[in-house]
Amino acid sequence: MAAEAKQDDNYKGKNVKFEVSKNVGLDTILLTQKLSEEAIKDHGSFRIAVSGGSFSKNFAKGLEELIKSEKNNIDFSKWKVFLADERCVDLENDDSNYKGFKGKFMEKAKDIKLENVFPINSKLIKLDGDDEAKNNEKMCVITEEICDSYLKDILAEFNIDENNKDNIIPSFDCIYLGMGGDGHTASLFPDHQLLNSKKLVDFITNSPKPPPFRITLTLPLICNAKNIIFVVTGKAKQDAIKQISEINNNNDDNKKQTLPSGMVTEYAKGNVVWILDDDAAATAKL
C-alpha cells in the first residue's frame, strides 16, 4: 500500500472476524442495525458506502426478513449512502450500481431520503455519434471528471475543505464490500496500479471486467472506515477466502496480503467482518 490512511481518534481498535452464516442477508442487516444505531446516537447520521454485484440483493433480502420479524428499528432517514465504486454509465443503465441499490434495497428501505443517496454525476457523460474510438477517448476524460466530482461530494459530506484533502481522510461509519473470485473488491483489481493510488477516489479506464470505465474508493479511504463488512457468497470465492484467511491468521509478519480484498483486511484501521456462506467458506479453516 502506497499511503497510510490517517486514523481519527474515535477508533476502538481493529478486530478482524470471519463468520460463516446460514443467512447472509439477515446477519448483515442485523449487524447493520447495531452499527446504524451507534452511529446515529454518536453523531446524528450513518454514513456508509455500498458495493455493487449481489450485495444489494442480499442486503434487501435480509431487510425483508427483519421487517417480517417485526424487529426492524433502523432509522433509515438518517442514512447517508455513497457508492464504493461505480460504473460510468447512465443511472438507468443495468450496469449502474446506483440503479441496483435503488431498485433492490431502497424499495424496501422506504425511509431513505433520495437526497441522502449520492450517485455519480452521469450528466457529464456526453458522447457524439457511433465512433467507438473517439467515444472511448472522450470517456477517458469524462471518467476523470466524474471521479473528481464524486470526491467533492464526499468531502462536502464530511465538511472537509478541498485544500485539506491530502491531510484529512474521511471515516465512513461502515463500508460494505463484495469480492470477486480473483479477490478484487470495489473496482480494485489484483496487480492493478490503482492499488498504489494515494488519492481518496480514483478512476479506471481499462477495467479487467466490463464496463471498462469506472470510479472507485481507494485503499486509503476504504481502510479508514470505522467498520468494513465483506459480504461474500458462492463456491467461486473459495480459493480467495482460503488465502486471505490463512494469511490473516498467520503470525508471520513477512507474509503479506496480495489480493485487494486481503489488503483491505490487512491495512484496515477499524473493524473488519467477513460474512460468508457455506460455499464461500468451504475450504477455509476458520
N, C-alpha and C positions, 0 to 999 in steps of 0.2 A: 504494500500500500504506500503510495507516494506521500500522502499527507495525513498527519494525525488529526483526528477530529477533536475539536476543543470541547471539553466536557463542562457542563454547568454545575452549580453547587447543589442541585436537587436530587442527584442520584443516590441511591441507597446501596449501590454495589452491584456488580454484574453477577448474573446467575443464568446458566445455560441448562435447559431441560429438554429431553427428548421424550415425548409422551405418545404412546400407541393408543389410539382411540377407536372405540366401536361406533362412535357417532361424531365424525369430524366436525360437521356443521354445528351441531348443538354445543359441543365442547368449546368451539371457537367463540360462539356468541355468548356463552356463559362467562368465559374469561373476559370477553369484551365488556359485558355488563359491569363487572367488577372494576375494570380499568377506567371505564367511562365515568362511573360514579365517583371514583377517587379524583380524577382529573377535574371534573366539574366542581366538586367540593373545594379543590385546591385553587383553581384559577378561572372557573366560570365557563370553560369550554373543553371539548375533547377534540384535539387536533390530530388527525390521522392522515395517512397516505395508504392507498389501496392498490393492489396489483390487478392485472387482467387475468386472462386464462379462465380456469374453472373456479377462481376464488369467489366471484360474486354469486355464482350458483350455489356453492357450498354455504356461503355466508347467509344467503336468503333462505335456504332450506333450514338452517339452524334457527334463524329468527322465527320462521313459521312454526316450528315445533315449540319454541319458547312462548310464543303468543298463545298457542293452543293449550299449553300447560297453565296459562294464566299467571305466570311468574315473571312476565316481562315488565321491568320498571325502568327501562332505558329512556333517558331524556334526549331523544334524537334532535330536538330543536337546538341543542347546544353543540351539536357536532359541526366541525369544520373539516371538509373532506377534500384532499388533494389526491393526485394520481402518482403512484410510484414510478410509473413510466407510461408513455402514451405513443401510439402510432400517429404520425402526422397525416391524418385523413379527416374528411368531413365528420362532424359529430354524429351524423345519422348513418355513417358507414358501418357495416357489420364488424369491421376490424377495430373500431373505436372502443377502447377500454371504458371510456366515459359512458358510451351507449350501453355497454354490458352492465355496468354498475347501476345506471339509472333504470334500465328496464327490468333487471332482476331483483336487486336489493331495495332500491328506493320505492318500488311498487308496494313493498311490504312495510318498509320503514317510512310511513307517510308523513311523519313529523319532521323529517329532514328538510330544511329550508333550501330551496333551489339556489338562493343567493349564497349559501354557505358551502356549495359544491363547486370546485374550481376546475373546469375543463381547460384544454388548451385554446388559444385564440385561433380557431380554424379559419377565421375571416382573412387571415394572412395568406391562405392557400389560394392563389390566383394563377391559373395556368391557361395558356393560349394554344388552341389547335391540338393536333394529334402528333406533333413532332416529339417522339419519345426522348430523343437525345437532348433537345432543348428544354423539355419539361423536367428531365432529371437534373440538368444543370441548374435550372431555376429552383427546383425543390431543395437542392443543397443549401442555397441561400435562405430560402423560406424556413427550412428546418432550424437553422441557427437563430433566425428571428423569433420563431415560436419558443425556442429554448430560453432566449433572453427574456421574453415576455413572461414566461412561466416562473422564472426566478424572481422577477419583480413582484408577482402575485404572492409568492411565498414570503419574501422579505417584508412585504406590506402587512401580511397577516401577523407576523412576529414583531412588527414595529422595529425593524432593523433598517437603518439608513443604508442606501446602496453603496455609499462610500466606505461602509464598515463590513461589507460582505466577505472580505478576506480575513477579518479578525473575529467575527461572531458567526457561529454556526447555529441555526435554529435547531430546537429539540422537539420533535414531534412526540406526542404522548404515546402513539403507537404507529408502527408501520407494518402493514400486512403484506407478506410476500408469498409467492409460489416458487416453484423450482421446476426447471425442465430436466429431462433425463440426462442432459450434458452438464448439469449443475449450474446452469445460468439462472439468474434471478433478475427481476425487473428487465431492463434491456442491457444488462451487464453480462457479457458472454466470455467463456473461457479464452484466455490468452489475448483478449482484445485490449487495445490501447486505452479504452475508457476505464479499465481497472486502475490505471495510474493517474486518472484525472484529479486535479486539485480543485476543480470547480465544484459547486454545490449541485447544479443541474447541468447536464451536458447533452450533446446530441450525437446521433449516429446516422450515417447516410449509406452504410453498407451492411446492414444487419444480416447476420447469418440466417435468420428466419425472416420471411416476408411478413409485412411490407418492410422495405429497406430503410425508410425514413422515420426516425423515432427520436423522442427525448426521454431522458431517464434521470432519476435521482442518482447520485454517485455514492461511492463508498463513504466519503467523509460525512455527507448529510445523513445517509441511512444509518450509519453506525453511531450517530449522535442521538438517536431516538432513545427515549426512556424505556420503551418496550418494542421488541420486534417479534412478530408471530409469523412463523412459516407454516403454511397450510399445504400439505403435500400428500397426494394420493396416487395410487397406481403402481403396477409392477415395473414400469419403465424407469422409475426413480430409485429402484433398489440399490444399484451399484453406487450411485452418488451418495445416498443416505449412509450406506455402509462405510464408504471412505471418509465422509465428513465426521460421522460419529466416532469412528476409530481414532482419528487424529485428535478430536476434541477430548476424548477420554485418555489419550496417551500423555504421560507426563514428560515426554521428551520435548524440550523446548526447541530442539533443532528440526523437528518435523512440523512444517507449517502447512496451513491450508492452501490449496492451489485453485480449487473450484470457486467461482464467485460466491455461491451460497455459503460455502465454508469460510471464505474470507470475511463475509459479513458476521458470521458466528464468532470468528476469532477476534475481530477488531471492534466489535460492538462495545459500547460504553455502558449500556443498560442491560436489561434482562432480555434473554432470547429464549423463546419457547417454540419447539418444533412439535406440531400436532400432526401425527401420521396415521394413516390407516394401516391395516394389517398387511396389505400388499406392498406398500412402500417400505415398511419396516421388516419385511420377511427375512432378509439375510443379515441384518444388522444385529449386533449384540448390545442391546440397550438395557 
